[in-house]
Amino acid sequence: MLEYDLAIVGGGLVGGSLASALSGSGLRVLVVEAVPTGAAHQPSYDERVIALSWGSRRIFEAIGLWSAMAPDAEPIRQVHVSDRGHCAFTRINQSDGDVGSLGYVVPARVIGQAIGVQLADAPEIELLSPARLLDHRVTPGQVELHIDGAAGPLTVRTRLLVAADGGDSAVRQRLDLKMDETRYDQDALITTVSVDRPRPGVAFERFTESGPLALLPMTEGRYSVVWTCQRDDTDRLLALTDETFLKALQERFGYRLGRFTQAAPRRAYPLMLRLTRNPVQPRVVLIGNAAHTLHPVAGQGFNLGLRDVAALAGVVTQCARAGADLGGPAALADYRAWRGRDQFATARLTDLLARVFINPWPPLRLARGAAMLGVDLIPPARRRLAQRFMGVSGRLPRLACGVPLEKADV
């Protein structure tokens, strides 16, 4: 029977990032991914993008992936936040964080390719694809995995099972873990548009009566649009012609970027908050969307998952160097101490923003307007807010400080 130090179920961006972080650590890692590995596709006008925080850039730098992503990364140097129909606004600039950029907009394709290249050169990382986990059994010293692979059934053993298999995690369902779940009765409508007066480096978050509307700068004068709409309005927006849709978007957003001139096909996804109450179980850890699915306001979802990766990789490699059990109670307690507070606080913050900015109650509307103007006028408040959303506040694991795992303590 094959044995591994660690097995990751889910080889997407979060699971793949963890495997990349552990490459070169001396640990034998298995990655089980259901989607077949395919050839890299060419970029398209409407390709999916990820908003990476500055802190996520530091993690990718420490892992050794950033140099492959940087040529396709569009920097975010300012975030302009406004409330539709009201004069309140806040501008957060790169100078508020004392960094070159607040974050970056990177095609998911580029991140996936960088991960794939690194894993292909890591002999201690084994990728099973297509394959899926059928069942697992936890014993005091290990986890036994039953896998359906391309070559047939396979049984392996590992000291730690990591579930990075997304918001509908099969591992979480199998463990029957309790979740705090909120359904917003909203959808995120995703598309790409072109404008005739682009503002390179400026991202927009505009709060409207139906929810936040975000425009993220991309290359070639394009913007990725995340339009939060009420569930009963989604079908209408999807059915509009491109010309009519651009007019509706123009009315909702305004003319800060001039006129919208081209639109890609639209897709819609239901919005919800899912926070697993106990994502750390005996010899099992849930990370990324398997542990927490957030409202897209402020673009925190993937960045939160990447901080899970940074903390878990640090704990696991430290245990390995010390000769300790990387799936034992002490290691899992260390990881829980790193991540519990950040996961809960970030989930609740995005939930609060999503609720507060669609509430029409006049006193609340006045209060949030005053708060936005106050943040814009008070530099310490802007710096604190910038650091929070850049993922560089609080106690940070080694990778989140930009320090590779193989380096000595600093």
SEFIVO-386489 format. One record per atom (N, C-alpha, C): residue in one letter; z, y, x. Coordinates in steps of 0.1 Angstrom, whole numbers, plus 5000, padded with zeros to 4 digits. Last residue first. Layout:
BEGIN
AZYX...
END
This chain:
BEGIN
V511253455135V511253595139V512253665131D510853115146D511453215137D511453355143A507553035160A508953035160A509553135150K504652915141K505353005150K506852995149E503552745122E503852685135E504552785145L503152905100L504252815099L504552755113P502353255106P501953115105P503153015106V503353525087V503653455099V503253305097G503153685065G502053685074G502253605086C505153665048C505353775057C504153775067A504453445034A504353565027A504553685036L505253245053L503853275051L503653405044R508153265051R507453295063R505953335061P509253415020P509153305029P508153345041L511253705013L509953645014L509953525023R513153884991R513253785002R511953705002G511654194979G512554084979G512553994991S508054244978S509454294976S510354174976V505354194979V506054214992V507454264990G503554194958G504154074962G504854084975M502454424946M501854374959M502354244964F504254474927F503054414923F502154374935R506354584942R506554474933R505254404930Q505254794956Q505654674964Q505954554955A504654964935A503554914943A504054784950L507255034926L506354964917L505154894925R508155164949R508855044944R507954964935R506355374950R506455284961R507155154957R506855514926R505555454929R505655344940A509455594931A509255504920A507855434922P509155764953P509955644955P509655544944P507455974941P506955884951P507755764953I506956074909I508156044918I507655934928L504856094892L505356224899L506456194909D504255844882D503255914889D503756034897V506655784869V506255704881V505255784889G506555984849G507655984858G507255904871L504355894834L504256024841L505356034852M505555654824M504255654832M504155784840A507755754809A507955664821A506755664830A506455894789A507355964799A507555884811G505155684777G504455794782G505255864793R507355534768R506455474778R505555584784A508455724749A509255674761A508355614772L506455744730L506855864738L507555824750R506455484720R505255544726R505555664735L508955474710L508655384721L507355434728P508755654688P509755674699P509455594711P506555534673P506455664680P507455684690W505255204676W506455284672W506555414679P503155034683P502855174679P504055264675N502854824711N503754864700N503555014696I501554764733I500754754720I501654794708F503254794754F502154884753F501154854742V505254594751V505654734750V504354824748R503954344756R504554384743R504754534741A503054344782A502154314771A502654354758L505454414796L504354504796L503354474784L506954174790L507354304786L506254404785D505353984804D505553974789D506054104783T505654064830T504254074824T504454064808L508454024832L507854154834L506454164827R508753744829R509353844819R508753984820A507353654851A506953614838A507453714828T508853774872T507453804870T506953774856A511353644868A511253794867A509853834865F510753364872F511353414859F511053564857Q509753364898Q508953304887Q509453364874D511953474913D510653544912D509753494901R514053284909R514153424904R512753494903G512953044920G513453054906G513453194901R512253024947R511253054937R511753084923W514252964966W513253064969W512553114957A515752774952A516452904956A515353004959R513952564951R514352624939R515052764942Y513852504979Y512652554972Y513052624959D516452404982D515952514990D514752584983A516452184965A517352294962A516952424970L514552024978L514252074965L515152194961A516051965002A514852035003A514452094989A518251824990A518451944998A517252024999P517151594977P517851704969P517951834977G513851514993G515251494989G515951614982G511451535003G511451524988G512851504984L511751545030L511151655024L511051655009D514451455048D513651405037D513051525029A514351565082A514951555069A513951505059G513451645107G513551495104G514251475091A512851895112A514251865113A514451715111R510251905106R510651935119R512051885122A510351865078A509651765087A510051785101C511652085069C512351955067C511651855077Q509652275074Q511052285081Q511752155080T507652195057T507452185072T508752195079V508852245032V508452105036V508252095051V509352525032V510452425031V510052285036G506752625035G507752655045G508952555044A505452525012A504952485025A506052515036L506952654992L507052514993L506552465007A506352934997A507752884998A507752735000A503552934994A504152985006A505552925008V503252834967V502652764979V503352804992D504453044953D504952904952D504452824964R502553244959R503953254965R504653124963L500453154944L500353144958L501653164965G501453204918G501253064923G501153054938L501353484919L502653414917L502553264922N498653514920N499453564931N500853494931F497753424896F497353344908F498253384919G499153624878G499153484877G498953404890Q499053904878Q500053844886Q499953694887G497554134866G496954034875G497953964884A498454324848A498854344862A498354234871V498054084823V498354224826V498954224840P497553814815P496853864827P497154014830H500553624810H499553714804H498853784816L500853304828L501253444824L500153514816T502353004832T501153064828T501453204822H503952794854H504052924847H502652974845A503552534864A504952584862A505052704854A500852504864A501652394859A503052434856N499952734877N499952734862N500652614856G502152684905G501052754899G501152744884I503952364906I503652494911I502352554903L506552134903L505452194897L505152334902V507651854921V507652004920V506452044913V509651574925V508551624918V508751784917R512151454933R510851424940R509651474934P513551554903P513751464915P512351414920Q512051874898Q512651754893Q512851664905V511352194890V511752114901V512551994896P511052344867P509852294874P510152214886N512552384840N512952314852N511752254860R511052544822R512452574824R512952504837T507952694825T508652564825T510152594830L506552914805L507452914817L508252784816R503753064793R504352934794R505252944807L502253284772L503153274783L503753134782M498653334765M500053284762M500953294774L495453374751L496553424760L497853374755P492353204752P493553244745P494653284755Y489353354764Y490353254766Y491653294759A485753394764A487153434758A488053314760R482953544779R483753434776R485153474771R479653684779R481053694777R481753564774P477053754803P477553684792P479053684791A477154104816A476953954817A477353884805A475554414811A476654324808A476254174810Q474854744823Q474454604822Q475654514819T475855004821T474454984821T473954834820F478155244811F477955104814F476555064812R478355564826R477855474816R477755334820G481255664844G479955694838G479655604827L483855594847L482855534856L481455564852R485155734827R485555754841R484655694851Y484655744800Y483555764809Y483955794823G486155474779G485855614783G484755624793F487055234767F487455274781F487255424784R486055224741R487455184744R487955234757E483455314743E484355384734E485755344737Q482455114760Q482455254764Q483455334756L482654884745L483454894757L483555044761A480754954725A482154934721A483054944733K478454964742K478855084734K480355074730L478354704750L478554814760L478954934753F477754574726F478954554733F479354664743T475154674721T476254704711T477654684718E473854554742E473754694740E474954744731D474254274738D474754344750D474854494748T475354214704T474254224715T474854294727L478254024695L477554154697L476454134707A479853804696A478553794689A477753914690L482253864708L481353774714L479953774708L483354034688L482954094701L482053994709R483753844667R482853964665R482354014679D485653674679D484253624675D483253734673T487853844682T487153784693T485753744690D489453934662D488354024666D487453964676D491653774658D490653784647D489453874650R493053814682R492353694680R491353704669Q492554124699Q493154054689Q492353924685C491954134734C491554164720C492354084711T491654254766T492554184757T492254234743W489254224789W489554294777W490454214768V488354254820V489354164812V489854254800V485554274840V486254324828V487154214822S484554364871S484954254863S485854314852Y481854574880Y483254564876Y483454434868R479554674906R479854594894R481454604892G478554784929G478754864918G479154794905E478454584949E477254624943E477454704930T481654404943T480554454952T479354504943M484054534920M483354424927M482354494936P487154644906P485854674913P485354554921L488054574873L488354544887L487054564895L489554684845L488254684851L488554684866A491354584816A491354604830A489854594835L493254664789L491854654793L491754684808P495954534769P495354604781P493854574783G495754574733G496254514745G495554584757S495054714711S494954574710S495454494722E495454974718E496254924707E496154774705T495554974754T494955004741T495854944730F495755074788F496455004776F495955064763R493955004815R493955094804R494655024792E493554994847E494354924837E494555024826F491154984873F491655054861F492454954852A490755044908A490854954897A491555024885V488655154933V489555204923V489555094911G486755094953G488155084956G489155114945P484255314942P484655194950P486155204954R483355384913R484355444922R484855334930P480055434899P481155354904P482055424913R478255534877R479055614886R480255534891D477055344862D476155434869D476955534878V477954994863V478155134858V477255224867S477954664850S477554754860S477754894854V480254394843V479454504839V479054584851T481254074832T480954164843T480054274838T484053944812T482653964815T482554054828I486353804789I485953824803I484453844805L488953854768L487453854769L487053894783A491653694760A491153764771A489653744771D493253714727D492353644737D491953744748Q496353674709Q495353754716Q494453664724D498653574701D497653594691D496553694696Y500453494721Y500253634718Y499353674707R502953264722R501453284720R501253424715T505253154745T504953254736T503453264734E507652914755E506252944753E506153054742D509452754778D509552874770D508052914768M509552394778M508952524782M509352634773K510752084791K510752184781K510252314787L508851794801L509651914804L509652014794D507751534802D508351584789D509251704792L506451414822L507851434824L508551484812R503851434811R504451304813R505951304815Q503551714812Q503551644799Q504251504800R503451754839R504451814831R504651744818V501151604845V502351564851V503551624843A499151744832A499451604827A500751564833S499052084824S499551984834S499851844828D497652294814D497852174806D498252054814G497552474836G498352504825G498552394815G497352264867G496952364857G497852384845D498252094887D497152054878D496952144866A499952054907A499252174907A498052154898A502751884915A501851904904A501252044904V503651684941V503451824937V502351834927L505951454952L504751474943L504751614939L507151314982L507151424972L505851434965R506651074994R508051124994R508251234984T504550814980T504750944987T506250984985R502250554977R503650594977R503650734984V499650424955V500150484967V501550524966T497050234941T498550264941T498950314955L494150254923L494750264936L496250294934P491050134907P492550164907P493150164921G487950264921G488750184913G490250214913A486550454935A486450314940A487250224932A487350684923A485950654922A485650504926G490550614908G489650674917G488250624916D493450644893D492150594889D491150674898I496650564905I495550654905I494250584901H500050574905H498950494901H497750584898L502550624928L501550684921L500450574917E505950644933E504850554933E503850604924V508050824955V507350824942V506150734943Q511350754969Q509850784970Q509350794955G514050694967G513450734980G512050774981P514750634940P515550724949P514950774962T511550674923T512650594928T513550684937V509350744897V510250804908V511350704910R505950684891R507350634889R508250674901H503150784872H503950784884H505350734881D499650744862D501150734860D501850744873L497150834868L497350764856L498850754852L495451104882L496751024882L496950964868R492051064891R493051124883R494351034883A489151174909A490251084907A491251154898P486051224926P486951254914P487951134913S488351254952S487651334941S486351264938L490951274973L490351184964L489751254953L491351375006L490951424993L490351304985E493851395030E492851305024E492651355010I494651535060I494551565046I493451475040E494351485087E495551435081E495651465066P492051615096P492051465094P493251415087A490551885086A491951845087A492051695085D488051985080D488351975094D489851925096A488152005052A487251915058A487451885073L489952215049L490352075046L489451975052Q488252435055Q489452405063Q489952265061V486252415035V485952405050V487152365058G487852455012G487052335014G486752315029I488752715015I489752605014I488952475018A486352855013A487152865025A488152755026Q485452784988Q484752744999Q485552755012G487452904972G487252764971G486552714983I486953174977I488253114981I488152964981V484353204967V484653224981V485953164986R484753154940R483853064947R484153074962A486153364931A486853234932A486053134940P485653674949P485153564940P485853434942V488253914949V487553814957V486953704947V489654214954V488954134943V487954044951Y492854294967Y491354274969Y490854194957G495354554972G494854424970G493354414972L495854794984L496854734975L496554594972S495154835018S494754825005S495854764996G496654905041G495254945040G494654935026V499955045033V499054935036V497554985035D502055185020D501855185035D500955075040G502155194993G502555074999G502555065014D501155444989D502455414983D503055284988S498655434999S499655505007S501055475002Q497155324979Q497455234991Q498555304999N498555434948N497655444959N498055354970I498655454914I499255394925I498255384936R499055674888R498155634898R498955584910T499455694853T500055664866T498955624876F499555894823F498855804832F499755794845A499456034790A500255974801A499355884810C498156124768C497856194781C498556124793H496455884746H497655964750H497356024765G494355724741G494755814731G495955904734R495555464762R494455514754R494955604742D497155514791D497455474777D496455534768S496555394825S496555494814S496755434801V496355374859V496955314847V496955424837H494555294887H494755404877H495155334864V495055204919V495155154905V495455264896Q493255204950Q494055284940Q493955204926R492155024965R492855124972R493655214962I491054704968I491654794958I492554894965P488054574984P489454624984P489754714972E486454284979E486354424976E487754484976A485354025001A486554084994A486354234992D483553905017D483253915002D484353974994P484653905042P483353975040P483053985025A487153755038A487153905040A485753965037M487153485039M487053545026M486753695027A487553405065A486353345058A486153425044S489953525071S488753565078S487453515071W491853385055W491453515051W490153555058L492853135064L491753135055L491153275052G495253085077G494053085085G492753085076I497753125067I497252995066I495952975074A498053395072A498853305079A498353165078E496053495054E495953525068E496753425076F497153415030F495953355034F495653385049I499453585030I499553435029I498353375034R498253835030R499053795041R499253645042R497053835005R496153845017R496953795029S499253834989S498453714989S497453715001G500154094994G500953984998G500253854998W498154234981W498254244995W499154135001S496754014955S497654124960S497654124975L493553954942L494553914952L495454034955A491953864914A492553984920A493753944929I489053674914I490453674915I490953804921V486153614893V486853674905V488353664903R483253444885R484653464883R485253514895E479953604882E480853504888E482353544886D477753724871D479053724864D480053624869Y475653694889Y476053834885Y477453834879S476553434913S475753494902S476353624898P476153264944P476853364935P475953414924Q475252914944Q474953044948Q475753144939H477752654950H476652714942H476452864947A478252384972A478552524969A477452594961A478252064957A477752154966A478052294962G481451924945G480051944945G479552044955T483751674937T483351774948T481851794947P484751644903P483951594915P483651704925V488051694893V486651744892V485951694905A490551584899A489751524888A488251564888E492151514929E491351614921E490451544911V494751474950V494051404939V493451504930V495451464983V495051554972V494251474962L497951375006L496951324997L496751434986V498951415040V498851475026V497751415018R501151375065R499951315059R499951345044L501951635088L502251555076L500951495071G501251795109G501551665112G501951575100S500252045102S501652035103S502151895107G497552065099G498052095112G499552075113S497852175066S497052125076S497552155090L499452315048L500052205055L499152135065A497652505038A498852555045A499552435053S495852335025S495452405037S496652455045A497452245004A496952145014A496552215026L497852494991L498952424996L498552325007S495152544983S495852634993S497052574999G494752334965G493952344978G494652434988G496452414945G496752294952G495952284965V495152664938V496552664942V496852534950L492452594933L492852704943L494252694947G492552234930G491952374927G492452474937G493451974930G492952034942G492152164940G495851784917G495251914914G494751974927V498651674931V497851644920V497251774915I499451584963I499251704954I498251654943A501951424981A500751404973A500651524964L503351355014L503251445002L501951424995D503251155031D504451235031D504451315018Y502050835019Y501850975023Y503151045023E500750505022E501950595021E501550725026L499150225006L499050345013L500250435011M500049885009M500050005000M500050125009
END
